[in-house]
Amino acid sequence: MRVIAGTYKSRILKSLKGLALRPTSDRLRETLFNVLAPSIAGSHFVDLFAGTGAIGIEALSRGVAEVVFIENHAPAVTLIRRNLESLGIDTGATVLPVDALRGLALLSTRKMEAAPGFDYVFLDPPYAAAEDYSRVLEFLGSTELLAPGGIVIAEHRRSFDLPEEFGALKRFRVLKQGDAALSFYRR
């Protein structure tokens, strides 16, 4: 697995052995960031169920001002920190070793304290954990965590169709590639 473009282009990222993680493929990451490219520089990004950290690291490589990695699997948290360290990333990245909803609640508190909202929230829970999609998207649809115009992107199995709406979030685009799909939501 490698960084596709930007400051850290072609740098290798480590992953965990076995089936503990299912990293987003290089091809799907490239597609995602080609869509986001026009407005990503200087933005604020959340990588939920961060796994290896590949999505958030790709965002940092392409000029995002801040990425918050939220991951509760301890070996993956260690892996994210190692990947950041191996690239020399010591600013603009925060790793929260907590459950997705707890991490989002912490970020909501931060936003109420006048910190900016997030421009992008990417979530990629384990495909088998279908309830995590609903729980997280419902939370995001009922809070003010997103900045005006903010976008939520959910990676999911191509055959798993997410609802069109979650509270104030409305799906406006679906991209399908191989066995995976990306659903894009905004307020």
N, C-alpha and C positions, 0 to 999 in steps of 0.2 A: 504494500500500500504506500502511495506517495502523495505529496502535495502537488496539485495539478498546475497551479499558476501563481503568479505574484512573487513576493519577496522570497518565499521559501520553496519556489518551484523546483520540482524533481527531488526534493529531500524525502528520505524514507521515514515512514512512521511505523512504530512497532505495534503489534497486536498481541492478544493473549492466545495461547495455544488452545485447541479444542473448540467446543461449541458454546463457550460462555458468552461470546459476543458475535454479532452479525454486522460487521462494518458495512456502511454504505459503499457500494462499488465506486471505483474511480469514475466510471462512465456516468453514473447517476449524479455524483458530486459535480462533475463537469457541467452536466445539463442544468442542475440546480443553479450553479453560480453563473452560468451564461444568462439565465433568466434574471437573476438578481444584480448582475454587474452594473447596470446603469446607475443604481442608487445605493450601492453598498458602502462606498468609501465614507469613513467617518461615522458610520452608524453604530448602533448598540444592538448586540446579538445575544440570544440565549440558546445554548445547545443542551436540550433536555435529553435524558437517557444517553448521555454523551459517549459512553463506551470507550473508544480509543481516543476520542477528542478530534477525530479527523475533520468533521464538519466545522467545528469552531476554529480549528487551526487553519483550515482553508480560508475561512472568513478573515482571520487575522492576516494571513498572507496577502489577501486582496484589499487590505486597507481599512478594515473595520476598526473603530476606535476602542471598542470594549467587547469582550466575550465572557459570558458567565457560563461555565460548564457545570451542569447539575447531574450527578451520578451517585447512586448509593451502593454499588457493588465495589467493595474495598479494593480488590485487585485492579479493577478498571480505573479507580481514582488514582492509584499509584502509577498506572500506565499513562494516564493523561499528564500527570505531573512530570513523568520521565520524558514524554514526547515534547512537552513545552520546554523542558530543560535542555534537551538535545538540540533544539532549534535556537536556543538562547533567548527565548521569549520570557521576559521577566516583568513586563508592564502590559496593561490592557487585558490581562487574563485573570479570572478568579475561578477557583474550583470549589464548589460547594458539595461536600460529601454527604448528601442527604437525599431522601425520597423526593420525587419530582414535585408533588404538591406542597411539601414543606418548603422546598427551595423557592417555588413560585410565591408562597406566602411571605417568605423572607424578602423577596424582591418587591412584593407589593408594599410592604412596610417601608422599604427604602424609597420607593416612588412617592409615598405619602410625605416623606421627609424632604421633598423638593428635588430629588434626583430625577434625571430625565427618564421617560418611558423607554421601552425597547422597540426598536424598529422591526426586528425579526425575532421570532421564536421558532426554532426548529425542533420537532419532536420525532423520535424514532424508538418507541418502546418495543420490547420483544413482540414479534408478530402474534405469538400465542396469547399475549395479555391484552385482548381486545377491550377489556374494561378500562385499561389505562388511557386509551384514546379518549373515551367518553369523559372520564373524570378530569383529565387535563384540559380538554377542549371546553368543557362546561365551565371550569374554573376561569380559563382565559376569556370566555365569552361573558363572564359576569363581573370581571374586575376591570380596573383602569390601568393595567400593567403596560399595555401597548401605547406607544407614542401615536399621535394622530397619523393616520395612514399606515400604521404598523401592520405587518403581515405575519400570519402563523402558517407554517408549512409542516404538514404531517406526512412522513414516509410510511407507507403501508404496503401490504401484499396487494398485488394487482387485482386479485379476485375478491378483496375485502372492500366493500363500498362504504365509505363514511357518510353520515348524514350531511345534507346541504347546509344546515344551520346548527349552531350551538350558542344559545343566548343571543348576544349581539353579533356573533361571528357568522359570516355568510361565505360559503365556498364560491370562489369565482373562477377557479381553474383547476384542472386535473391533468397531470402529465404522466403518461405510462411509458415504462421502459423495461423490457424483459419481464421478470416476475414482480417488479416493484412499481409503485405509483407514488406521486407526490400530489397531495391535495393542498391548495392554497386558499387561505381564509383571510378576510379582513372585516373590520367593524363596519 
